[in-house]
Amino acid sequence: MKWYFCANEDGLFRYETSIRVAVESALANTTLDPHVIYDGGEHPILDWMRSRGVTVVRRRTPLEIDILARADGPGFKHRIALAVYLRYEVPLAEPNEDFCLYTDSDVMFVADPDVEAVKPATLSAAPEFIPEDWSYFNSGVMMMNLNTMRRDYEGLMARSREMLGGDTPYDQPALNDFYAGRWDHLPLEWNWKPYWGHNPVAKIVHFHGPKFQVMRYLLGEGPETLVHDIWRELFERSPKAYRLYLDQARSFVPELDMD
């Protein structure tokens, strides 16, 4: 099955190490066919991705005008919005398949998820911060029913434009609003967060919150860097798990310590 993630040019500069971990771990531990939806110019990591078998699909979000119409500030960054709304483009970028796996680029595949066993009517997703709270899903890992989401595309875009006109932070609230009561549960092991502790049966670890540079600093292994309060709070829930997953990421990308 095809696996999609998304990036823009700014994201390649900022999250190159995360992308390398995601791709290398997928190639090592899964049978997934990697694809990236990309908005931007040429960059050396694109050549690296192509050399690793990643198909690069160039698209730009039609929401660009609406995104740029909002003020750029601490609660809403144009560079982030222009990247995260690219996930809406997956169903149109993949016109022939019925289902695919989408993840953010800050994941690590630790085992092969049984993608053929998960076929939602719309999409499957897992909770955000609290494993037991299924009232709101995290869009960082989703199994997509591409046929349904192609039909829903214009409606989702219209609702997202409405919410961008307010104070909605990015796409996840719009997805939760549009698909309220219509999404299926994804196994927690497919979107496992390090701050939930170490899980020996996890399939996909999502570095939701602190990224590698911050993890290294908080573990006393790297140079001082900016740490937001929420990142520190998440890290302090399970430092042991962060150390274990950081070490595992190093096995895929040894130059991680150079980030």
C-alpha positions as CSV (number, residue, x, y, z in Angstrom):
1,M,0.0,0.0,0.0
2,K,1.1,3.6,-0.6
3,W,2.3,5.8,2.3
4,Y,2.0,9.5,1.9
5,F,3.6,12.4,3.9
6,C,3.8,16.1,3.0
7,A,6.3,18.8,3.1
8,N,7.1,22.3,1.7
9,E,10.5,23.8,1.1
10,D,10.7,25.3,4.5
11,G,9.8,22.0,6.1
12,L,12.7,20.3,4.2
13,F,15.2,22.8,5.8
14,R,13.7,22.5,9.3
15,Y,12.8,18.8,9.5
16,E,15.3,17.0,7.3
17,T,16.4,14.6,10.0
18,S,12.8,13.7,10.9
19,I,12.1,13.0,7.2
20,R,15.2,10.8,7.0
21,V,14.1,8.8,10.0
22,A,10.6,8.4,8.7
23,V,11.8,7.2,5.3
24,E,14.6,4.9,6.5
25,S,12.4,3.3,9.1
26,A,9.6,2.7,6.6
27,L,12.0,1.1,4.2
28,A,13.6,-1.0,6.9
29,N,10.4,-2.1,8.8
30,T,7.5,-2.0,6.4
31,T,6.3,-3.0,2.9
32,L,4.9,0.5,2.3
33,D,5.4,2.4,-1.0
34,P,6.6,5.9,0.1
35,H,5.3,9.1,-1.6
36,V,5.6,12.7,-0.6
37,I,3.4,15.6,-1.6
38,Y,5.8,18.5,-2.0
39,D,5.4,22.3,-2.5
40,G,8.6,24.0,-3.3
41,G,11.8,24.2,-5.4
42,E,14.6,21.7,-5.7
43,H,16.5,20.7,-2.6
44,P,19.2,18.1,-2.0
45,I,17.0,16.0,0.2
46,L,14.6,15.5,-2.8
47,D,17.4,13.8,-4.7
48,W,18.1,11.7,-1.6
49,M,14.4,10.7,-1.3
50,R,14.2,9.8,-4.9
51,S,17.3,7.6,-4.5
52,R,15.5,5.8,-1.6
53,G,12.5,5.1,-3.8
54,V,10.2,8.0,-2.6
55,T,7.9,9.3,-5.3
56,V,7.7,13.1,-5.2
57,V,4.3,14.5,-6.2
58,R,4.3,18.3,-6.6
59,R,1.1,20.1,-5.5
60,R,0.2,23.4,-3.8
61,T,-2.8,23.9,-1.5
62,P,-5.7,25.9,-3.0
63,L,-6.1,27.4,0.4
64,E,-2.9,29.5,-0.1
65,I,-4.8,32.8,-0.5
66,D,-6.9,32.2,2.6
67,I,-3.8,31.2,4.6
68,L,-1.8,34.3,3.5
69,A,-4.8,36.5,4.3
70,R,-4.4,35.7,8.0
71,A,-1.9,37.5,10.1
72,D,1.4,35.6,10.6
73,G,2.2,35.3,14.2
74,P,2.9,33.0,17.2
75,G,-0.5,31.2,17.0
76,F,-0.5,30.9,13.2
77,K,2.5,30.6,11.0
78,H,2.1,30.8,7.2
79,R,5.0,28.4,6.6
80,I,3.3,25.7,8.8
81,A,-0.2,26.2,7.4
82,L,1.0,26.0,3.8
83,A,2.6,22.6,4.6
84,V,-0.1,20.9,6.8
85,Y,-3.0,21.7,4.5
86,L,-1.2,19.7,1.8
87,R,-2.6,16.5,3.4
88,Y,-6.0,17.4,1.9
89,E,-4.4,16.9,-1.5
90,V,-3.6,13.2,-1.0
91,P,-6.9,11.9,-2.4
92,L,-6.5,13.9,-5.6
93,A,-2.8,13.1,-5.9
94,E,-3.6,9.4,-5.7
95,P,-6.5,9.0,-8.2
96,N,-6.4,5.2,-8.6
97,E,-6.1,3.6,-5.2
98,D,-9.0,3.0,-2.8
99,F,-7.0,3.4,0.5
100,C,-3.7,4.7,1.6
101,L,-1.8,5.5,4.8
102,Y,-1.0,9.1,5.6
103,T,1.4,10.3,8.3
104,D,3.2,13.4,9.3
105,S,6.9,13.5,8.6
106,D,7.8,13.3,12.3
107,V,7.2,9.5,12.6
108,M,9.2,6.4,13.0
109,F,8.0,3.0,11.8
110,V,9.0,0.4,14.3
111,A,6.9,-2.5,12.8
112,D,4.8,-3.1,9.7
113,P,1.2,-2.0,10.3
114,D,-1.4,-4.3,8.9
115,V,-2.8,-1.8,6.5
116,E,-4.9,-4.2,4.6
117,A,-6.9,-4.9,7.8
118,V,-8.0,-1.2,8.3
119,K,-10.5,0.0,5.7
120,P,-12.6,2.9,7.1
121,A,-15.7,4.4,5.5
122,T,-14.0,7.8,5.7
123,L,-10.8,7.8,7.7
124,S,-9.4,6.2,10.8
125,A,-7.4,8.1,13.4
126,A,-6.3,7.9,17.0
127,P,-6.7,10.4,19.9
128,E,-4.6,13.5,20.4
129,F,-3.0,13.8,23.9
130,I,-5.0,11.3,26.0
131,P,-5.2,7.7,24.8
132,E,-8.7,7.2,26.3
133,D,-10.1,10.4,24.8
134,W,-11.7,9.5,21.5
135,S,-13.7,12.8,21.2
136,Y,-11.0,14.4,19.1
137,F,-8.5,12.8,16.7
138,N,-4.9,13.6,15.9
139,S,-4.5,13.9,12.1
140,G,-0.8,13.0,12.2
141,V,-1.5,9.4,11.2
142,M,-4.6,8.5,9.2
143,M,-5.8,5.6,7.1
144,M,-7.7,7.4,4.3
145,N,-10.6,6.0,2.3
146,L,-9.6,7.9,-0.9
147,N,-12.9,7.4,-2.7
148,T,-14.8,9.0,0.1
149,M,-12.3,11.8,0.7
150,R,-12.3,12.6,-3.1
151,R,-16.0,13.1,-2.9
152,D,-15.7,15.1,0.3
153,Y,-12.8,17.3,-1.0
154,E,-14.8,20.4,-2.0
155,G,-16.9,20.3,1.1
156,L,-13.8,20.0,3.3
157,M,-12.2,22.8,1.5
158,A,-15.2,25.0,1.9
159,R,-15.4,24.3,5.6
160,S,-11.7,24.9,6.0
161,R,-12.0,28.3,4.3
162,E,-14.7,29.3,6.7
163,M,-12.6,28.2,9.7
164,L,-9.5,29.9,8.4
165,G,-11.6,33.1,8.4
166,G,-11.8,32.8,12.2
167,D,-9.1,31.8,14.6
168,T,-8.7,28.1,13.8
169,P,-5.1,26.9,14.2
170,Y,-4.4,24.9,11.1
171,D,-6.2,21.9,9.6
172,Q,-6.8,19.5,12.4
173,P,-9.8,21.3,13.9
174,A,-11.4,21.5,10.5
175,L,-10.9,17.8,9.9
176,N,-12.4,17.0,13.3
177,D,-15.3,19.4,12.6
178,F,-16.0,18.1,9.1
179,Y,-15.8,14.4,10.0
180,A,-17.4,14.6,13.4
181,G,-19.2,11.3,14.1
182,R,-18.0,9.8,10.8
183,W,-14.4,8.7,11.6
184,D,-13.2,5.3,12.7
185,H,-10.8,4.4,15.5
186,L,-7.2,3.6,14.5
187,P,-5.2,1.3,16.8
188,L,-3.3,3.4,19.3
189,E,-0.2,1.5,18.3
190,W,-0.3,3.2,14.9
191,N,0.0,6.7,16.4
192,W,1.9,6.1,19.6
193,K,3.4,9.1,21.3
194,P,6.6,8.9,23.4
195,Y,4.9,10.8,26.2
196,W,2.6,7.8,26.6
197,G,5.6,5.7,27.6
198,H,7.4,2.9,25.8
199,N,5.2,0.5,24.0
200,P,6.8,-2.8,22.8
201,V,4.0,-3.4,20.3
202,A,3.8,0.0,18.8
203,K,3.8,0.1,15.0
204,I,4.3,3.8,14.3
205,V,5.8,6.2,16.9
206,H,4.8,9.8,16.3
207,F,7.1,12.4,17.7
208,H,4.2,14.7,18.5
209,G,5.7,17.6,20.5
210,P,9.5,17.6,21.1
211,K,11.6,16.9,18.1
212,F,15.1,15.4,18.1
213,Q,17.1,18.5,18.9
214,V,14.9,19.3,21.9
215,M,14.9,15.6,23.0
216,R,18.7,15.6,23.0
217,Y,18.9,18.8,25.0
218,L,16.3,17.7,27.6
219,L,18.2,14.3,27.9
220,G,21.4,16.2,28.6
221,E,23.0,15.0,25.3
222,G,22.8,18.1,23.1
223,P,23.3,21.9,22.9
224,E,20.9,24.3,24.5
225,T,17.9,25.1,22.4
226,L,14.4,26.7,22.6
227,V,12.0,24.5,24.6
228,H,8.4,25.5,24.8
229,D,6.6,24.8,28.0
230,I,4.3,22.2,26.5
231,W,7.3,20.3,25.0
232,R,8.9,20.2,28.4
233,E,5.7,19.1,30.1
234,L,5.2,16.3,27.5
235,F,8.8,15.2,27.8
236,E,8.6,15.0,31.6
237,R,5.8,12.5,31.4
238,S,8.2,9.8,30.2
239,P,11.9,10.7,29.7
240,K,12.7,7.0,29.6
241,A,10.6,6.4,26.6
242,Y,12.0,9.5,24.8
243,R,15.5,8.1,25.4
244,L,14.6,4.7,24.0
245,Y,12.9,6.1,20.9
246,L,15.7,8.6,20.3
247,D,18.2,5.7,20.4
248,Q,16.0,3.7,18.0
249,A,15.9,6.7,15.6
250,R,19.7,6.9,15.7
251,S,19.8,3.3,14.4
252,F,18.2,4.6,11.2
253,V,20.0,7.9,10.9
254,P,23.3,7.9,12.8
255,E,23.9,11.6,11.8
256,L,20.9,12.5,13.9
257,D,23.3,13.9,16.5
258,M,24.6,16.4,14.0
259,D,21.1,18.0,13.6
